[in-house]
Amino acid sequence: MRQQAGFTQEKLAEQIGVTSQQIQKYECGASKLNSDRLQQLSQALSIPVQSFFTDSDDYLPLAIAEKMLVDSYRAIPNKEVRDSILKLATHATKMTE
């Protein structure tokens, strides 16, 4: 999940406030996560907490650029501007088909 989201162990560790060695321990199962840390990882990786408990590959985490796009879109206070951006993006995808 970490690699699919474009994170190194070091970058993810920095993001959630632990060492890269701790991330390595989480990944290999040598250390367990508490609920707070699980929530932090979920937010950092932009994936739902439930993804940690399933083997499904149906869900792919957002790449960093995708997360930035979503976060920026959500931060736009004007609904009309958000709607215009959505129309533009929808139109652009139809042009590339």
Backbone as CSV, one residue per row, in Angstrom:
resi,resn,N_x,N_y,N_z,CA_x,CA_y,CA_z,C_x,C_y,C_z
1,MET,0.817,-1.196,0.000,0.000,0.000,0.000,0.859,1.258,0.000
2,ARG,1.904,1.226,0.801,2.790,2.387,0.898,3.422,2.692,-0.450
3,GLN,3.950,1.661,-1.093,4.622,1.859,-2.374,3.638,2.278,-3.463
4,GLN,2.441,1.698,-3.451,1.429,2.086,-4.432,1.047,3.553,-4.281
5,ALA,1.112,4.052,-3.069,0.781,5.457,-2.808,1.965,6.379,-3.093
6,GLY,3.119,5.812,-3.438,4.282,6.619,-3.803,5.136,7.075,-2.632
7,PHE,5.064,6.369,-1.508,5.830,6.741,-0.327,7.015,5.803,-0.109
8,THR,8.127,6.373,0.312,9.222,5.564,0.848,8.906,5.342,2.321
9,GLN,9.611,4.417,2.949,9.417,4.217,4.385,9.767,5.488,5.142
10,GLU,10.799,6.173,4.711,11.238,7.393,5.376,10.179,8.490,5.277
11,LYS,9.632,8.670,4.085,8.644,9.735,3.876,7.360,9.450,4.652
12,LEU,6.915,8.194,4.651,5.714,7.845,5.401,5.949,8.009,6.901
13,ALA,7.126,7.603,7.360,7.472,7.754,8.777,7.413,9.223,9.185
14,GLU,7.973,10.073,8.357,7.957,11.515,8.621,6.519,12.038,8.662
15,GLN,5.707,11.539,7.762,4.310,11.975,7.655,3.501,11.668,8.919
16,ILE,3.775,10.512,9.537,2.968,10.120,10.706,3.723,10.242,12.035
17,GLY,4.973,10.698,11.988,5.707,10.979,13.214,6.340,9.777,13.894
18,VAL,6.841,8.833,13.100,7.576,7.689,13.654,8.876,7.539,12.881
19,THR,9.695,6.583,13.261,10.939,6.330,12.531,10.671,5.394,11.353
20,SER,11.574,5.404,10.398,11.433,4.482,9.264,11.578,3.033,9.739
21,GLN,12.337,2.827,10.805,12.466,1.485,11.374,11.114,1.000,11.910
22,GLN,10.330,1.931,12.472,9.006,1.558,12.972,8.083,1.184,11.816
23,ILE,8.162,1.912,10.725,7.363,1.568,9.533,7.742,0.172,9.064
24,GLN,9.037,-0.119,9.032,9.504,-1.445,8.626,8.929,-2.526,9.550
25,LYS,8.890,-2.258,10.845,8.331,-3.223,11.800,6.838,-3.434,11.560
26,TYR,6.113,-2.352,11.256,4.690,-2.484,10.944,4.499,-3.358,9.704
27,GLU,5.311,-3.097,8.685,5.149,-3.804,7.414,5.472,-5.289,7.510
28,CYS,6.443,-5.650,8.334,6.809,-7.070,8.426,6.064,-7.784,9.549
29,GLY,5.222,-7.050,10.275,4.415,-7.667,11.326,5.110,-7.808,12.664
30,ALA,6.283,-7.200,12.813,7.014,-7.294,14.074,6.440,-6.361,15.135
31,SER,5.641,-5.402,14.712,5.032,-4.455,15.632,3.592,-4.244,15.206
32,LYS,2.714,-4.079,16.176,1.286,-3.894,15.880,0.907,-2.424,15.964
33,LEU,-0.119,-2.073,15.206,-0.618,-0.707,15.174,-1.739,-0.525,16.181
34,ASN,-1.761,0.619,16.864,-2.942,0.951,17.645,-3.914,1.701,16.738
35,SER,-5.107,1.943,17.211,-6.136,2.547,16.358,-5.778,3.958,15.905
36,ASP,-5.109,4.718,16.763,-4.715,6.072,16.369,-3.700,6.049,15.236
37,ARG,-2.714,5.172,15.355,-1.681,5.068,14.317,-2.285,4.537,13.010
38,LEU,-3.222,3.620,13.122,-3.904,3.086,11.937,-4.642,4.208,11.210
39,GLN,-5.290,5.065,11.964,-5.991,6.208,11.366,-5.008,7.156,10.692
40,GLN,-3.860,7.396,11.314,-2.835,8.263,10.716,-2.331,7.676,9.402
41,LEU,-2.080,6.375,9.400,-1.621,5.726,8.166,-2.678,5.814,7.075
42,SER,-3.902,5.583,7.453,-5.010,5.660,6.514,-5.064,7.038,5.861
43,GLN,-4.957,8.076,6.665,-5.001,9.442,6.140,-3.783,9.755,5.282
44,ALA,-2.612,9.345,5.726,-1.385,9.625,4.967,-1.403,8.939,3.608
45,LEU,-1.936,7.719,3.561,-1.967,6.950,2.318,-3.215,7.225,1.484
46,SER,-4.133,8.002,2.036,-5.400,8.321,1.355,-6.197,7.073,1.019
47,ILE,-6.283,6.178,1.981,-7.070,4.962,1.807,-7.964,4.766,3.024
48,PRO,-9.086,4.098,2.844,-9.932,3.846,4.009,-9.282,2.845,4.956
49,VAL,-9.571,2.980,6.236,-9.030,2.066,7.245,-9.352,0.618,6.886
50,GLN,-10.535,0.385,6.328,-10.954,-0.974,5.976,-9.984,-1.659,5.017
51,SER,-9.250,-0.894,4.244,-8.307,-1.473,3.286,-7.222,-2.295,3.966
52,PHE,-6.934,-1.989,5.226,-5.917,-2.736,5.958,-6.403,-4.131,6.342
53,PHE,-7.709,-4.357,6.228,-8.294,-5.614,6.686,-8.835,-6.483,5.562
54,THR,-8.580,-6.101,4.324,-9.057,-6.887,3.186,-7.888,-7.238,2.280
55,ASP,-8.073,-8.276,1.497,-7.070,-8.675,0.512,-7.437,-8.187,-0.877
56,SER,-8.494,-7.410,-0.960,-9.002,-6.971,-2.252,-8.050,-5.987,-2.909
57,ASP,-7.820,-6.191,-4.197,-7.021,-5.254,-4.977,-7.915,-4.305,-5.763
58,ASP,-9.215,-4.306,-5.438,-10.157,-3.459,-6.154,-9.896,-1.986,-5.903
59,TYR,-9.318,-1.676,-4.764,-9.092,-0.284,-4.398,-7.617,0.051,-4.541
60,LEU,-7.319,1.081,-5.279,-5.943,1.552,-5.420,-5.823,2.900,-4.718
61,PRO,-4.820,3.067,-3.887,-4.671,4.361,-3.217,-4.342,5.453,-4.222
62,LEU,-4.633,6.676,-3.844,-4.337,7.811,-4.703,-2.835,8.061,-4.755
63,ALA,-2.373,8.412,-5.935,-0.991,8.870,-6.068,-0.914,10.250,-5.414
64,ILE,0.270,10.711,-5.152,0.452,11.993,-4.471,-0.200,13.125,-5.261
65,ALA,-0.016,13.145,-6.565,-0.607,14.209,-7.389,-2.136,14.128,-7.356
66,GLU,-2.676,12.916,-7.345,-4.127,12.759,-7.271,-4.663,13.260,-5.934
67,LYS,-3.949,12.949,-4.874,-4.364,13.417,-3.541,-4.323,14.940,-3.482
68,MET,-3.287,15.541,-4.061,-3.190,17.002,-4.083,-4.365,17.602,-4.856
69,LEU,-4.731,16.961,-5.960,-5.848,17.441,-6.764,-7.154,17.367,-5.971
70,VAL,-7.395,16.252,-5.316,-8.609,16.089,-4.514,-8.624,17.081,-3.354
71,ASP,-7.512,17.200,-2.645,-7.445,18.130,-1.517,-7.668,19.577,-1.973
72,SER,-7.082,19.927,-3.101,-7.255,21.289,-3.624,-8.701,21.533,-4.031
73,TYR,-9.296,20.559,-4.684,-10.700,20.670,-5.098,-11.598,20.853,-3.878
74,ARG,-11.373,20.051,-2.862,-12.195,20.140,-1.646,-12.015,21.466,-0.915
75,ALA,-10.873,22.099,-1.090,-10.588,23.352,-0.401,-11.219,24.567,-1.088
76,ILE,-11.754,24.387,-2.280,-12.381,25.500,-2.999,-13.728,25.804,-2.343
77,PRO,-13.875,26.985,-1.782,-15.112,27.278,-1.051,-16.320,27.543,-1.948
78,ASN,-16.079,27.963,-3.176,-17.168,28.348,-4.070,-17.688,27.138,-4.843
79,LYS,-18.956,26.777,-4.621,-19.555,25.609,-5.270,-19.570,25.753,-6.792
80,GLU,-19.824,26.953,-7.289,-19.856,27.159,-8.737,-18.494,26.891,-9.365
81,VAL,-17.440,27.299,-8.687,-16.081,27.049,-9.184,-15.801,25.552,-9.175
82,ARG,-16.174,24.857,-8.089,-15.997,23.395,-8.030,-16.757,22.714,-9.162
83,ASP,-17.998,23.139,-9.391,-18.796,22.545,-10.463,-18.151,22.773,-11.827
84,SER,-17.610,23.961,-12.040,-16.944,24.269,-13.313,-15.712,23.395,-13.515
85,ILE,-14.950,23.198,-12.457,-13.758,22.350,-12.546,-14.156,20.911,-12.851
86,LEU,-15.205,20.444,-12.214,-15.675,19.081,-12.469,-16.116,18.923,-13.922
87,LYS,-16.839,19.901,-14.449,-17.270,19.850,-15.854,-16.062,19.845,-16.788
88,LEU,-15.085,20.680,-16.475,-13.872,20.750,-17.291,-13.145,19.400,-17.298
89,ALA,-12.980,18.802,-16.122,-12.283,17.513,-16.028,-13.064,16.423,-16.755
90,THR,-14.377,16.419,-16.588,-15.212,15.422,-17.264,-15.111,15.577,-18.771
91,HIS,-15.156,16.813,-19.246,-15.038,17.075,-20.675,-13.663,16.657,-21.206
92,ALA,-12.630,16.936,-20.447,-11.268,16.594,-20.870,-11.101,15.080,-21.018
93,THR,-11.713,14.297,-20.135,-11.586,12.838,-20.249,-12.306,12.316,-21.467
94,LYS,-13.396,12.960,-21.852,-14.139,12.524,-23.043,-13.365,12.849,-24.308
95,MET,-12.580,13.914,-24.279,-11.791,14.310,-25.451,-10.635,13.353,-25.692
96,THR,-10.158,12.673,-24.664,-9.013,11.785,-24.831,-9.418,10.366,-25.184
97,GLU,-10.699,10.079,-25.203,-11.167,8.705,-25.515,-11.116,8.427,-26.989
